[in-house]
Amino acid sequence: MPKKAITLSVADANPAPGGVAAVDRAMSLLSAFRPGDTELTLIELSQRSGLYKSTILRLLASLEHAGLMQRKADGRYALGYEVARLNAIYAASFSLGSVVMPVLRELVAATRESAAFHIVQGKHRICVHRVDSPQAIRYHTSEGDVLPLDRGSGGRVLSAFLGAEGKLYDQIRRDGFIVLKGDRLPELSGVSAVVCNDRKELVGAVTLTMPTSRLKADFPEAVKAAADRITVLLGGQERFGSAGN
């Protein structure tokens, strides 16, 4: 029988309500790193987390597999490449906020529908900024929600500029935007347009969503103008010739 800890580990002393104990313990290993730390020994990880070394080694196997931790040649442990990637996404979402949010608010004021800004995260897209429609009937999602790349106008636009193949994606790359009805959810329509930076690199997609019955002919122009506006504010060039109009 394994020995029981005399004192609770950091994770067990403050578990997430309704969470998973193993995940809490794994996260406590990442949290063990403090400003100035580049590498920690197994003993240091044990001292800071309050976990047995045998438990830590099992958790480290999963963290290494996910790229969140890496084992150095001398046996010490450092944060992995995935931490840097997530930090870049986190930082980018905040730096983008001051540019994106005012444009989304204007788009919602003009259309009375919900507007969002999506970026690519691994094999999915994430909503990093959103402004809800003032109307009672609307599509409900939130900042931070993870959505598919292969469905929905926002996902299709991002996929197209990631190199997805097919006639639909060829059309999106040519036009820079798409209008789709019921592609992800029945009775829901979306209009999305691509946003690039000063190096013509994909940044994200502006998406306007609404019940299909409220889709209007002038929404694509409004979305393209918003996408152009953000692109220009990021130092890029207008794609649709509508920014500022």
Secondary structure, DSSP 8 states (H G I E B T S, - for coil): -----SS--HHHHS--TT--HHHHHHHHHHHT--TT-S-B-HHHHHHHH---HHHHHHHHHHHHHTTSEEE-TTS-EEE-HHHHHHHHHHHHHHHHHHHHHHHHHHHHHHH-SEEEEEEEETTEEEEEEEE--SSSS-----TT-EEESSSSHHHHHHHHTTT--SHHHHHHHHHSEEEEESSSSTTEEEEEEEEE-TTS-EEEEEEEEEEGGG--TTHHHHHHHHHHHHHHHTT---SSS-TT-
